[in-house]
Amino acid sequence: MRRLRSSTVVLGSMGLMAVALTSCGSEPDKRCADRQTRKELSREDCDDGGSGSRGAYYYGGSSSKGKVSGGSFDKAAVDRGGFGCSGSGGG
């Protein structure tokens, strides 16, 4: 059986630890979207805060063909989870 070099083991374990820490502690992805149509908008539409703007940040999920899905406009409803995370996220 072939023995692994210590540097390989150290680098591999550090990589796993980095993935675990970043997936637990990171903010969920966010993108600006129209609350009614779920059409993806520019970030300025959310940061502007104008009275006529329907743009709001959409957390998690993905964007396909200019529309967001699989996430939520409520940041607290999106749980990043990840390896070794023990959080209670609302669904």
PDB file of N, CA, C and O in Angstrom:
ATOM      1  N   MET A   1       0.831  -1.170   0.000  1.00  0.00           N
ATOM      2  CA  MET A   1       0.000   0.000   0.000  1.00  0.00           C
ATOM      3  C   MET A   1       0.890   1.252   0.000  1.00  0.00           C
ATOM      4  O   MET A   1       1.905   1.299   0.694  1.00  0.00           O
ATOM      5  N   ARG A   2       0.510   2.228  -0.758  1.00  0.00           N
ATOM      6  CA  ARG A   2       1.297   3.449  -0.886  1.00  0.00           C
ATOM      7  C   ARG A   2       1.015   4.403   0.266  1.00  0.00           C
ATOM      8  O   ARG A   2      -0.143   4.607   0.631  1.00  0.00           O
ATOM      9  N   ARG A   3       2.050   4.982   0.836  1.00  0.00           N
ATOM     10  CA  ARG A   3       1.875   5.914   1.947  1.00  0.00           C
ATOM     11  C   ARG A   3       1.738   7.332   1.404  1.00  0.00           C
ATOM     12  O   ARG A   3       2.453   7.732   0.486  1.00  0.00           O
ATOM     13  N   LEU A   4       0.822   8.072   1.978  1.00  0.00           N
ATOM     14  CA  LEU A   4       0.631   9.457   1.578  1.00  0.00           C
ATOM     15  C   LEU A   4       1.674  10.340   2.243  1.00  0.00           C
ATOM     16  O   LEU A   4       2.044  10.104   3.393  1.00  0.00           O
ATOM     17  N   ARG A   5       2.135  11.316   1.560  1.00  0.00           N
ATOM     18  CA  ARG A   5       3.072  12.261   2.139  1.00  0.00           C
ATOM     19  C   ARG A   5       2.339  13.165   3.112  1.00  0.00           C
ATOM     20  O   ARG A   5       1.160  13.468   2.926  1.00  0.00           O
ATOM     21  N   SER A   6       3.031  13.587   4.133  1.00  0.00           N
ATOM     22  CA  SER A   6       2.388  14.415   5.151  1.00  0.00           C
ATOM     23  C   SER A   6       1.878  15.738   4.582  1.00  0.00           C
ATOM     24  O   SER A   6       0.848  16.246   5.023  1.00  0.00           O
ATOM     25  N   SER A   7       2.587  16.292   3.614  1.00  0.00           N
ATOM     26  CA  SER A   7       2.130  17.563   3.033  1.00  0.00           C
ATOM     27  C   SER A   7       0.809  17.375   2.290  1.00  0.00           C
ATOM     28  O   SER A   7      -0.038  18.268   2.302  1.00  0.00           O
ATOM     29  N   THR A   8       0.628  16.232   1.648  1.00  0.00           N
ATOM     30  CA  THR A   8      -0.619  15.953   0.949  1.00  0.00           C
ATOM     31  C   THR A   8      -1.768  15.837   1.934  1.00  0.00           C
ATOM     32  O   THR A   8      -2.858  16.354   1.689  1.00  0.00           O
ATOM     33  N   VAL A   9      -1.527  15.165   3.042  1.00  0.00           N
ATOM     34  CA  VAL A   9      -2.559  15.001   4.060  1.00  0.00           C
ATOM     35  C   VAL A   9      -2.915  16.345   4.678  1.00  0.00           C
ATOM     36  O   VAL A   9      -4.091  16.647   4.878  1.00  0.00           O
ATOM     37  N   VAL A  10      -1.903  17.152   4.982  1.00  0.00           N
ATOM     38  CA  VAL A  10      -2.140  18.458   5.591  1.00  0.00           C
ATOM     39  C   VAL A  10      -2.917  19.360   4.644  1.00  0.00           C
ATOM     40  O   VAL A  10      -3.894  19.987   5.052  1.00  0.00           O
ATOM     41  N   LEU A  11      -2.499  19.434   3.394  1.00  0.00           N
ATOM     42  CA  LEU A  11      -3.188  20.291   2.436  1.00  0.00           C
ATOM     43  C   LEU A  11      -4.622  19.828   2.183  1.00  0.00           C
ATOM     44  O   LEU A  11      -5.536  20.645   2.073  1.00  0.00           O
ATOM     45  N   GLY A  12      -4.806  18.537   2.095  1.00  0.00           N
ATOM     46  CA  GLY A  12      -6.149  18.006   1.891  1.00  0.00           C
ATOM     47  C   GLY A  12      -7.071  18.301   3.053  1.00  0.00           C
ATOM     48  O   GLY A  12      -8.222  18.689   2.854  1.00  0.00           O
ATOM     49  N   SER A  13      -6.575  18.119   4.263  1.00  0.00           N
ATOM     50  CA  SER A  13      -7.421  18.384   5.431  1.00  0.00           C
ATOM     51  C   SER A  13      -7.691  19.876   5.591  1.00  0.00           C
ATOM     52  O   SER A  13      -8.775  20.261   6.030  1.00  0.00           O
ATOM     53  N   MET A  14      -6.718  20.723   5.241  1.00  0.00           N
ATOM     54  CA  MET A  14      -6.943  22.167   5.313  1.00  0.00           C
ATOM     55  C   MET A  14      -7.989  22.602   4.292  1.00  0.00           C
ATOM     56  O   MET A  14      -8.792  23.495   4.563  1.00  0.00           O
ATOM     57  N   GLY A  15      -7.979  21.979   3.138  1.00  0.00           N
ATOM     58  CA  GLY A  15      -8.989  22.283   2.124  1.00  0.00           C
ATOM     59  C   GLY A  15     -10.385  21.923   2.586  1.00  0.00           C
ATOM     60  O   GLY A  15     -11.326  22.694   2.396  1.00  0.00           O
ATOM     61  N   LEU A  16     -10.524  20.755   3.192  1.00  0.00           N
ATOM     62  CA  LEU A  16     -11.826  20.346   3.724  1.00  0.00           C
ATOM     63  C   LEU A  16     -12.300  21.287   4.826  1.00  0.00           C
ATOM     64  O   LEU A  16     -13.478  21.642   4.886  1.00  0.00           O
ATOM     65  N   MET A  17     -11.387  21.684   5.688  1.00  0.00           N
ATOM     66  CA  MET A  17     -11.750  22.588   6.770  1.00  0.00           C
ATOM     67  C   MET A  17     -12.169  23.949   6.213  1.00  0.00           C
ATOM     68  O   MET A  17     -13.113  24.556   6.720  1.00  0.00           O
ATOM     69  N   ALA A  18     -11.494  24.426   5.197  1.00  0.00           N
ATOM     70  CA  ALA A  18     -11.850  25.711   4.591  1.00  0.00           C
ATOM     71  C   ALA A  18     -13.240  25.662   3.977  1.00  0.00           C
ATOM     72  O   ALA A  18     -14.013  26.611   4.112  1.00  0.00           O
ATOM     73  N   VAL A  19     -13.564  24.568   3.307  1.00  0.00           N
ATOM     74  CA  VAL A  19     -14.892  24.414   2.720  1.00  0.00           C
ATOM     75  C   VAL A  19     -15.959  24.401   3.810  1.00  0.00           C
ATOM     76  O   VAL A  19     -16.998  25.046   3.670  1.00  0.00           O
ATOM     77  N   ALA A  20     -15.709  23.676   4.882  1.00  0.00           N
ATOM     78  CA  ALA A  20     -16.672  23.587   5.969  1.00  0.00           C
ATOM     79  C   ALA A  20     -16.899  24.947   6.614  1.00  0.00           C
ATOM     80  O   ALA A  20     -18.040  25.314   6.893  1.00  0.00           O
ATOM     81  N   LEU A  21     -15.849  25.685   6.851  1.00  0.00           N
ATOM     82  CA  LEU A  21     -15.984  26.983   7.502  1.00  0.00           C
ATOM     83  C   LEU A  21     -16.663  28.007   6.606  1.00  0.00           C
ATOM     84  O   LEU A  21     -17.510  28.767   7.075  1.00  0.00           O
ATOM     85  N   THR A  22     -16.316  28.039   5.352  1.00  0.00           N
ATOM     86  CA  THR A  22     -16.923  29.033   4.471  1.00  0.00           C
ATOM     87  C   THR A  22     -18.374  28.722   4.177  1.00  0.00           C
ATOM     88  O   THR A  22     -19.167  29.646   3.993  1.00  0.00           O
ATOM     89  N   SER A  23     -18.749  27.462   4.125  1.00  0.00           N
ATOM     90  CA  SER A  23     -20.140  27.146   3.845  1.00  0.00           C
ATOM     91  C   SER A  23     -21.023  27.411   5.053  1.00  0.00           C
ATOM     92  O   SER A  23     -22.215  27.669   4.889  1.00  0.00           O
ATOM     93  N   CYS A  24     -20.477  27.357   6.249  1.00  0.00           N
ATOM     94  CA  CYS A  24     -21.267  27.646   7.442  1.00  0.00           C
ATOM     95  C   CYS A  24     -21.372  29.146   7.695  1.00  0.00           C
ATOM     96  O   CYS A  24     -22.435  29.639   8.072  1.00  0.00           O
ATOM     97  N   GLY A  25     -20.291  29.860   7.493  1.00  0.00           N
ATOM     98  CA  GLY A  25     -20.264  31.241   7.901  1.00  0.00           C
ATOM     99  C   GLY A  25     -20.602  32.244   6.823  1.00  0.00           C
ATOM    100  O   GLY A  25     -20.729  33.431   7.124  1.00  0.00           O
ATOM    101  N   SER A  26     -20.751  31.831   5.604  1.00  0.00           N
ATOM    102  CA  SER A  26     -20.973  32.763   4.515  1.00  0.00           C
ATOM    103  C   SER A  26     -22.412  33.250   4.474  1.00  0.00           C
ATOM    104  O   SER A  26     -23.343  32.586   4.929  1.00  0.00           O
ATOM    105  N   GLU A  27     -22.545  34.418   3.919  1.00  0.00           N
ATOM    106  CA  GLU A  27     -23.876  34.940   3.639  1.00  0.00           C
ATOM    107  C   GLU A  27     -24.429  34.183   2.443  1.00  0.00           C
ATOM    108  O   GLU A  27     -23.661  33.745   1.586  1.00  0.00           O
ATOM    109  N   PRO A  28     -25.745  34.020   2.367  1.00  0.00           N
ATOM    110  CA  PRO A  28     -26.306  33.387   1.169  1.00  0.00           C
ATOM    111  C   PRO A  28     -26.134  34.314  -0.031  1.00  0.00           C
ATOM    112  O   PRO A  28     -26.021  35.530   0.124  1.00  0.00           O
ATOM    113  N   ASP A  29     -26.114  33.732  -1.221  1.00  0.00           N
ATOM    114  CA  ASP A  29     -26.045  34.542  -2.435  1.00  0.00           C
ATOM    115  C   ASP A  29     -27.259  35.455  -2.476  1.00  0.00           C
ATOM    116  O   ASP A  29     -28.355  35.070  -2.068  1.00  0.00           O
ATOM    117  N   LYS A  30     -27.051  36.672  -2.973  1.00  0.00           N
ATOM    118  CA  LYS A  30     -28.200  37.558  -3.120  1.00  0.00           C
ATOM    119  C   LYS A  30     -28.137  38.243  -4.468  1.00  0.00           C
ATOM    120  O   LYS A  30     -27.064  38.572  -4.972  1.00  0.00           O
ATOM    121  N   ARG A  31     -29.296  38.446  -5.031  1.00  0.00           N
ATOM    122  CA  ARG A  31     -29.422  39.150  -6.300  1.00  0.00           C
ATOM    123  C   ARG A  31     -30.690  39.988  -6.243  1.00  0.00           C
ATOM    124  O   ARG A  31     -31.640  39.644  -5.540  1.00  0.00           O
ATOM    125  N   CYS A  32     -30.700  41.062  -6.969  1.00  0.00           N
ATOM    126  CA  CYS A  32     -31.846  41.960  -6.985  1.00  0.00           C
ATOM    127  C   CYS A  32     -32.897  41.420  -7.946  1.00  0.00           C
ATOM    128  O   CYS A  32     -32.575  41.019  -9.065  1.00  0.00           O
ATOM    129  N   ALA A  33     -34.149  41.409  -7.509  1.00  0.00           N
ATOM    130  CA  ALA A  33     -35.230  40.896  -8.351  1.00  0.00           C
ATOM    131  C   ALA A  33     -36.522  41.647  -8.070  1.00  0.00           C
ATOM    132  O   ALA A  33     -36.704  42.226  -6.999  1.00  0.00           O
ATOM    133  N   ASP A  34     -37.400  41.625  -9.040  1.00  0.00           N
ATOM    134  CA  ASP A  34     -38.730  42.207  -8.907  1.00  0.00           C
ATOM    135  C   ASP A  34     -39.576  41.276  -8.048  1.00  0.00           C
ATOM    136  O   ASP A  34     -39.648  40.077  -8.316  1.00  0.00           O
ATOM    137  N   ARG A  35     -40.210  41.818  -7.026  1.00  0.00           N
ATOM    138  CA  ARG A  35     -40.999  40.981  -6.106  1.00  0.00           C
ATOM    139  C   ARG A  35     -42.176  40.291  -6.782  1.00  0.00           C
ATOM    140  O   ARG A  35     -42.541  39.181  -6.393  1.00  0.00           O
ATOM    141  N   GLN A  36     -42.765  40.913  -7.769  1.00  0.00           N
ATOM    142  CA  GLN A  36     -43.952  40.334  -8.408  1.00  0.00           C
ATOM    143  C   GLN A  36     -43.602  39.376  -9.538  1.00  0.00           C
ATOM    144  O   GLN A  36     -44.130  38.266  -9.600  1.00  0.00           O
ATOM    145  N   THR A  37     -42.722  39.797 -10.424  1.00  0.00           N
ATOM    146  CA  THR A  37     -42.423  38.977 -11.598  1.00  0.00           C
ATOM    147  C   THR A  37     -41.226  38.054 -11.403  1.00  0.00           C
ATOM    148  O   THR A  37     -41.010  37.140 -12.200  1.00  0.00           O
ATOM    149  N   ARG A  38     -40.442  38.287 -10.341  1.00  0.00           N
ATOM    150  CA  ARG A  38     -39.210  37.552 -10.055  1.00  0.00           C
ATOM    151  C   ARG A  38     -38.160  37.718 -11.153  1.00  0.00           C
ATOM    152  O   ARG A  38     -37.244  36.905 -11.271  1.00  0.00           O
ATOM    153  N   LYS A  39     -38.297  38.766 -11.949  1.00  0.00           N
ATOM    154  CA  LYS A  39     -37.312  39.077 -12.980  1.00  0.00           C
ATOM    155  C   LYS A  39     -36.090  39.677 -12.313  1.00  0.00           C
ATOM    156  O   LYS A  39     -36.209  40.542 -11.446  1.00  0.00           O
ATOM    157  N   GLU A  40     -34.907  39.214 -12.718  1.00  0.00           N
ATOM    158  CA  GLU A  40     -33.669  39.725 -12.137  1.00  0.00           C
ATOM    159  C   GLU A  40     -33.448  41.158 -12.597  1.00  0.00           C
ATOM    160  O   GLU A  40     -33.598  41.473 -13.777  1.00  0.00           O
ATOM    161  N   LEU A  41     -33.090  42.025 -11.651  1.00  0.00           N
ATOM    162  CA  LEU A  41     -32.871  43.438 -11.907  1.00  0.00           C
ATOM    163  C   LEU A  41     -31.422  43.803 -11.606  1.00  0.00           C
ATOM    164  O   LEU A  41     -30.668  42.989 -11.074  1.00  0.00           O
ATOM    165  N   SER A  42     -31.042  45.022 -11.948  1.00  0.00           N
ATOM    166  CA  SER A  42     -29.696  45.481 -11.604  1.00  0.00           C
ATOM    167  C   SER A  42     -29.644  45.791 -10.112  1.00  0.00           C
ATOM    168  O   SER A  42     -30.667  46.084  -9.493  1.00  0.00           O
ATOM    169  N   ARG A  43     -28.460  45.724  -9.552  1.00  0.00           N
ATOM    170  CA  ARG A  43     -28.272  45.962  -8.117  1.00  0.00           C
ATOM    171  C   ARG A  43     -28.739  47.367  -7.721  1.00  0.00           C
ATOM    172  O   ARG A  43     -29.199  47.573  -6.597  1.00  0.00           O
ATOM    173  N   GLU A  44     -28.625  48.320  -8.628  1.00  0.00           N
ATOM    174  CA  GLU A  44     -29.045  49.686  -8.338  1.00  0.00           C
ATOM    175  C   GLU A  44     -30.537  49.758  -8.031  1.00  0.00           C
ATOM    176  O   GLU A  44     -30.969  50.611  -7.254  1.00  0.00           O
ATOM    177  N   ASP A  45     -31.332  48.868  -8.636  1.00  0.00           N
ATOM    178  CA  ASP A  45     -32.768  48.859  -8.383  1.00  0.00           C
ATOM    179  C   ASP A  45     -33.094  48.489  -6.941  1.00  0.00           C
ATOM    180  O   ASP A  45     -34.145  48.875  -6.430  1.00  0.00           O
ATOM    181  N   CYS A  46     -32.215  47.753  -6.284  1.00  0.00           N
ATOM    182  CA  CYS A  46     -32.429  47.408  -4.881  1.00  0.00           C
ATOM    183  C   CYS A  46     -31.781  48.435  -3.956  1.00  0.00           C
ATOM    184  O   CYS A  46     -32.329  48.762  -2.904  1.00  0.00           O
ATOM    185  N   ASP A  47     -30.612  48.942  -4.352  1.00  0.00           N
ATOM    186  CA  ASP A  47     -29.890  49.883  -3.501  1.00  0.00           C
ATOM    187  C   ASP A  47     -30.484  51.278  -3.540  1.00  0.00           C
ATOM    188  O   ASP A  47     -30.285  52.064  -2.613  1.00  0.00           O
ATOM    189  N   ASP A  48     -31.217  51.596  -4.611  1.00  0.00           N
ATOM    190  CA  ASP A  48     -31.780  52.930  -4.777  1.00  0.00           C
ATOM    191  C   ASP A  48     -32.803  53.236  -3.687  1.00  0.00           C
ATOM    192  O   ASP A  48     -32.771  54.316  -3.096  1.00  0.00           O
ATOM    193  N   GLY A  49     -33.701  52.308  -3.417  1.00  0.00           N
ATOM    194  CA  GLY A  49     -34.711  52.496  -2.373  1.00  0.00           C
ATOM    195  C   GLY A  49     -35.791  53.487  -2.739  1.00  0.00           C
ATOM    196  O   GLY A  49     -36.501  53.976  -1.860  1.00  0.00           O
ATOM    197  N   GLY A  50     -35.933  53.796  -4.016  1.00  0.00           N
ATOM    198  CA  GLY A  50     -36.962  54.727  -4.455  1.00  0.00           C
ATOM    199  C   GLY A  50     -38.356  54.187  -4.211  1.00  0.00           C
ATOM    200  O   GLY A  50     -38.549  52.974  -4.131  1.00  0.00           O
ATOM    201  N   SER A  51     -39.323  55.072  -4.093  1.00  0.00           N
ATOM    202  CA  SER A  51     -40.692  54.660  -3.769  1.00  0.00           C
ATOM    203  C   SER A  51     -41.322  53.850  -4.895  1.00  0.00           C
ATOM    204  O   SER A  51     -42.191  53.016  -4.639  1.00  0.00           O
ATOM    205  N   GLY A  52     -40.896  54.081  -6.147  1.00  0.00           N
ATOM    206  CA  GLY A  52     -41.468  53.350  -7.268  1.00  0.00           C
ATOM    207  C   GLY A  52     -40.793  52.022  -7.540  1.00  0.00           C
ATOM    208  O   GLY A  52     -41.244  51.265  -8.400  1.00  0.00           O
ATOM    209  N   SER A  53     -39.729  51.727  -6.829  1.00  0.00           N
ATOM    210  CA  SER A  53     -38.967  50.518  -7.096  1.00  0.00           C
ATOM    211  C   SER A  53     -39.597  49.301  -6.439  1.00  0.00           C
ATOM    212  O   SER A  53     -39.943  49.324  -5.258  1.00  0.00           O
ATOM    213  N   ARG A  54     -39.740  48.237  -7.222  1.00  0.00           N
ATOM    214  CA  ARG A  54     -40.239  46.971  -6.668  1.00  0.00           C
ATOM    215  C   ARG A  54     -39.094  46.007  -6.437  1.00  0.00           C
ATOM    216  O   ARG A  54     -39.317  44.849  -6.083  1.00  0.00           O
ATOM    217  N   GLY A  55     -37.877  46.471  -6.633  1.00  0.00           N
ATOM    218  CA  GLY A  55     -36.716  45.618  -6.478  1.00  0.00           C
ATOM    219  C   GLY A  55     -36.426  45.309  -5.023  1.00  0.00           C
ATOM    220  O   GLY A  55     -36.489  46.183  -4.158  1.00  0.00           O
ATOM    221  N   ALA A  56     -36.107  44.052  -4.769  1.00  0.00           N
ATOM    222  CA  ALA A  56     -35.731  43.608  -3.428  1.00  0.00           C
ATOM    223  C   ALA A  56     -34.689  42.510  -3.583  1.00  0.00           C
ATOM    224  O   ALA A  56     -34.615  41.851  -4.620  1.00  0.00           O
ATOM    225  N   TYR A  57     -33.892  42.322  -2.553  1.00  0.00           N
ATOM    226  CA  TYR A  57     -32.872  41.276  -2.632  1.00  0.00           C
ATOM    227  C   TYR A  57     -33.507  39.901  -2.480  1.00  0.00           C
ATOM    228  O   TYR A  57     -34.341  39.670  -1.604  1.00  0.00           O
ATOM    229  N   TYR A  58     -33.092  39.002  -3.353  1.00  0.00           N
ATOM    230  CA  TYR A  58     -33.549  37.611  -3.376  1.00  0.00           C
ATOM    231  C   TYR A  58     -32.366  36.762  -2.945  1.00  0.00           C
ATOM    232  O   TYR A  58     -31.309  36.806  -3.575  1.00  0.00           O
ATOM    233  N   TYR A  59     -32.528  35.999  -1.893  1.00  0.00           N
ATOM    234  CA  TYR A  59     -31.426  35.246  -1.281  1.00  0.00           C
ATOM    235  C   TYR A  59     -31.472  33.777  -1.687  1.00  0.00           C
ATOM    236  O   TYR A  59     -32.533  33.154  -1.742  1.00  0.00           O
ATOM    237  N   GLY A  60     -30.282  33.247  -1.969  1.00  0.00           N
ATOM    238  CA  GLY A  60     -30.165  31.836  -2.330  1.00  0.00           C
ATOM    239  C   GLY A  60     -30.733  31.581  -3.712  1.00  0.00           C
ATOM    240  O   GLY A  60     -30.865  32.501  -4.519  1.00  0.00           O
ATOM    241  N   GLY A  61     -31.060  30.354  -3.976  1.00  0.00           N
ATOM    242  CA  GLY A  61     -31.657  29.985  -5.247  1.00  0.00           C
ATOM    243  C   GLY A  61     -30.721  30.189  -6.418  1.00  0.00           C
ATOM    244  O   GLY A  61     -29.500  30.210  -6.264  1.00  0.00           O
ATOM    245  N   SER A  62     -31.311  30.337  -7.586  1.00  0.00           N
ATOM    246  CA  SER A  62     -30.529  30.500  -8.807  1.00  0.00           C
ATOM    247  C   SER A  62     -31.285  31.405  -9.772  1.00  0.00           C
ATOM    248  O   SER A  62     -32.436  31.774  -9.540  1.00  0.00           O
ATOM    249  N   SER A  63     -30.612  31.744 -10.843  1.00  0.00           N
ATOM    250  CA  SER A  63     -31.210  32.584 -11.870  1.00  0.00           C
ATOM    251  C   SER A  63     -31.109  31.855 -13.199  1.00  0.00           C
ATOM    252  O   SER A  63     -30.040  31.375 -13.577  1.00  0.00           O
ATOM    253  N   SER A  64     -32.219  31.778 -13.897  1.00  0.00           N
ATOM    254  CA  SER A  64     -32.235  31.139 -15.202  1.00  0.00           C
ATOM    255  C   SER A  64     -33.120  31.964 -16.137  1.00  0.00           C
ATOM    256  O   SER A  64     -34.268  32.271 -15.815  1.00  0.00           O
ATOM    257  N   LYS A  65     -32.579  32.308 -17.275  1.00  0.00           N
ATOM    258  CA  LYS A  65     -33.298  33.096 -18.280  1.00  0.00           C
ATOM    259  C   LYS A  65     -33.826  34.397 -17.694  1.00  0.00           C
ATOM    260  O   LYS A  65     -34.912  34.853 -18.051  1.00  0.00           O
ATOM    261  N   GLY A  66     -33.039  35.003 -16.778  1.00  0.00           N
ATOM    262  CA  GLY A  66     -33.395  36.300 -16.216  1.00  0.00           C
ATOM    263  C   GLY A  66     -34.396  36.273 -15.089  1.00  0.00           C
ATOM    264  O   GLY A  66     -34.828  37.329 -14.627  1.00  0.00           O
ATOM    265  N   LYS A  67     -34.783  35.080 -14.625  1.00  0.00           N
ATOM    266  CA  LYS A  67     -35.725  34.971 -13.506  1.00  0.00           C
ATOM    267  C   LYS A  67     -35.093  34.172 -12.375  1.00  0.00           C
ATOM    268  O   LYS A  67     -34.338  33.229 -12.610  1.00  0.00           O
ATOM    269  N   VAL A  68     -35.414  34.563 -11.144  1.00  0.00           N
ATOM    270  CA  VAL A  68     -34.867  33.887  -9.972  1.00  0.00           C
ATOM    271  C   VAL A  68     -35.842  32.818  -9.483  1.00  0.00           C
ATOM    272  O   VAL A  68     -37.056  32.947  -9.643  1.00  0.00           O
ATOM    273  N   SER A  69     -35.290  31.760  -8.883  1.00  0.00           N
ATOM    274  CA  SER A  69     -36.124  30.692  -8.334  1.00  0.00           C
ATOM    275  C   SER A  69     -35.324  29.900  -7.313  1.00  0.00           C
ATOM    276  O   SER A  69     -34.094  29.929  -7.312  1.00  0.00           O
ATOM    277  N   GLY A  70     -36.038  29.192  -6.446  1.00  0.00           N
ATOM    278  CA  GLY A  70     -35.400  28.300  -5.485  1.00  0.00           C
ATOM    279  C   GLY A  70     -34.876  28.976  -4.240  1.00  0.00           C
ATOM    280  O   GLY A  70     -34.224  28.320  -3.428  1.00  0.00           O
ATOM    281  N   GLY A  71     -35.132  30.263  -4.053  1.00  0.00           N
ATOM    282  CA  GLY A  71     -34.671  30.988  -2.879  1.00  0.00           C
ATOM    283  C   GLY A  71     -35.824  31.719  -2.228  1.00  0.00           C
ATOM    284  O   GLY A  71     -36.969  31.269  -2.287  1.00  0.00           O
ATOM    285  N   SER A  72     -35.522  32.849  -1.606  1.00  0.00           N
ATOM    286  CA  SER A  72     -36.549  33.598  -0.900  1.00  0.00           C
ATOM    287  C   SER A  72     -36.164  35.069  -0.809  1.00  0.00           C
ATOM    288  O   SER A  72     -34.981  35.409  -0.801  1.00  0.00           O
ATOM    289  N   PHE A  73     -37.163  35.936  -0.740  1.00  0.00           N
ATOM    290  CA  PHE A  73     -36.914  37.350  -0.484  1.00  0.00           C
ATOM    291  C   PHE A  73     -36.628  37.575   0.995  1.00  0.00           C
ATOM    292  O   PHE A  73     -36.162  38.648   1.380  1.00  0.00           O
ATOM    293  N   ASP A  74     -36.902  36.583   1.819  1.00  0.00           N
ATOM    294  CA  ASP A  74     -36.639  36.646   3.258  1.00  0.00           C
ATOM    295  C   ASP A  74     -35.291  35.997   3.546  1.00  0.00           C
ATOM    296  O   ASP A  74     -35.133  34.784   3.401  1.00  0.00           O
ATOM    297  N   LYS A  75     -34.325  36.807   3.954  1.00  0.00           N
ATOM    298  CA  LYS A  75     -32.968  36.303   4.190  1.00  0.00           C
ATOM    299  C   LYS A  75     -32.941  35.221   5.265  1.00  0.00           C
ATOM    300  O   LYS A  75     -32.172  34.265   5.167  1.00  0.00           O
ATOM    301  N   ALA A  76     -33.777  35.368   6.286  1.00  0.00           N
ATOM    302  CA  ALA A  76     -33.795  34.413   7.388  1.00  0.00           C
ATOM    303  C   ALA A  76     -34.312  33.038   6.949  1.00  0.00           C
ATOM    304  O   ALA A  76     -34.041  32.034   7.608  1.00  0.00           O
ATOM    305  N   ALA A  77     -35.046  32.994   5.849  1.00  0.00           N
ATOM    306  CA  ALA A  77     -35.613  31.727   5.384  1.00  0.00           C
ATOM    307  C   ALA A  77     -34.602  30.879   4.621  1.00  0.00           C
ATOM    308  O   ALA A  77     -34.848  29.704   4.348  1.00  0.00           O
ATOM    309  N   VAL A  78     -33.465  31.478   4.278  1.00  0.00           N
ATOM    310  CA  VAL A  78     -32.448  30.770   3.506  1.00  0.00           C
ATOM    311  C   VAL A  78     -31.359  30.298   4.447  1.00  0.00           C
ATOM    312  O   VAL A  78     -30.692  31.113   5.086  1.00  0.00           O
ATOM    313  N   ASP A  79     -31.174  29.006   4.538  1.00  0.00           N
ATOM    314  CA  ASP A  79     -30.152  28.413   5.409  1.00  0.00           C
ATOM    315  C   ASP A  79     -29.049  27.874   4.546  1.00  0.00           C
ATOM    316  O   ASP A  79     -29.279  27.004   3.705  1.00  0.00           O
ATOM    317  N   ARG A  80     -27.834  28.387   4.746  1.00  0.00           N
ATOM    318  CA  ARG A  80     -26.694  27.937   3.942  1.00  0.00           C
ATOM    319  C   ARG A  80     -26.341  26.489   4.235  1.00  0.00           C
ATOM    320  O   ARG A  80     -25.963  25.736   3.338  1.00  0.00           O
ATOM    321  N   GLY A  81     -26.468  26.111   5.492  1.00  0.00           N
ATOM    322  CA  GLY A  81     -26.106  24.745   5.848  1.00  0.00           C
ATOM    323  C   GLY A  81     -24.661  24.461   5.539  1.00  0.00           C
ATOM    324  O   GLY A  81     -23.832  25.370   5.556  1.00  0.00           O
ATOM    325  N   GLY A  82     -24.346  23.221   5.259  1.00  0.00           N
ATOM    326  CA  GLY A  82     -22.987  22.877   4.894  1.00  0.00           C
ATOM    327  C   GLY A  82     -22.445  21.809   5.800  1.00  0.00           C
ATOM    328  O   GLY A  82     -23.088  21.419   6.774  1.00  0.00           O
ATOM    329  N   PHE A  83     -21.263  21.336   5.483  1.00  0.00           N
ATOM    330  CA  PHE A  83     -20.636  20.263   6.216  1.00  0.00           C
ATOM    331  C   PHE A  83     -20.337  20.708   7.648  1.00  0.00           C
ATOM    332  O   PHE A  83     -19.621  21.687   7.854  1.00  0.00           O
ATOM    333  N   GLY A  84     -20.875  20.004   8.626  1.00  0.00           N
ATOM    334  CA  GLY A  84     -20.602  20.306  10.018  1.00  0.00           C
ATOM    335  C   GLY A  84     -21.400  21.443  10.598  1.00  0.00           C
ATOM    336  O   GLY A  84     -21.146  21.846  11.734  1.00  0.00           O
ATOM    337  N   CYS A  85     -22.367  21.983   9.857  1.00  0.00           N
ATOM    338  CA  CYS A  85     -23.151  23.104  10.380  1.00  0.00           C
ATOM    339  C   CYS A  85     -24.317  22.544  11.186  1.00  0.00           C
ATOM    340  O   CYS A  85     -24.942  21.550  10.818  1.00  0.00           O
ATOM    341  N   SER A  86     -24.579  23.202  12.269  1.00  0.00           N
ATOM    342  CA  SER A  86     -25.740  22.816  13.065  1.00  0.00           C
ATOM    343  C   SER A  86     -26.556  24.064  13.321  1.00  0.00           C
ATOM    344  O   SER A  86     -26.505  24.645  14.405  1.00  0.00           O
ATOM    345  N   GLY A  87     -27.297  24.463  12.328  1.00  0.00           N
ATOM    346  CA  GLY A  87     -28.126  25.651  12.463  1.00  0.00           C
ATOM    347  C   GLY A  87     -29.563  25.279  12.296  1.00  0.00           C
ATOM    348  O   GLY A  87     -29.885  24.254  11.695  1.00  0.00           O
ATOM    349  N   SER A  88     -30.439  26.110  12.829  1.00  0.00           N
ATOM    350  CA  SER A  88     -31.859  25.874  12.637  1.00  0.00           C
ATOM    351  C   SER A  88     -32.367  26.940  11.701  1.00  0.00           C
ATOM    352  O   SER A  88     -32.605  28.079  12.103  1.00  0.00           O
ATOM    353  N   GLY A  89     -32.530  26.565  10.456  1.00  0.00           N
ATOM    354  CA  GLY A  89     -33.007  27.513   9.461  1.00  0.00           C
ATOM    355  C   GLY A  89     -34.491  27.336   9.257  1.00  0.00           C
ATOM    356  O   GLY A  89     -35.002  26.216   9.256  1.00  0.00           O
ATOM    357  N   GLY A  90     -35.182  28.450   9.083  1.00  0.00           N
ATOM    358  CA  GLY A  90     -36.606  28.376   8.807  1.00  0.00           C
ATOM    359  C   GLY A  90     -36.821  27.998   7.365  1.00  0.00           C
ATOM    360  O   GLY A  90     -36.040  28.401   6.503  1.00  0.00           O
ATOM    361  N   GLY A  91     -37.854  27.237   7.075  1.00  0.00           N
ATOM    362  CA  GLY A  91     -38.054  26.775   5.727  1.00  0.00           C
ATOM    363  C   GLY A  91     -39.041  27.546   5.017  1.00  0.00           C
ATOM    364  O   GLY A  91     -39.319  27.268   3.850  1.00  0.00           O
TER     365      GLY A  91
END
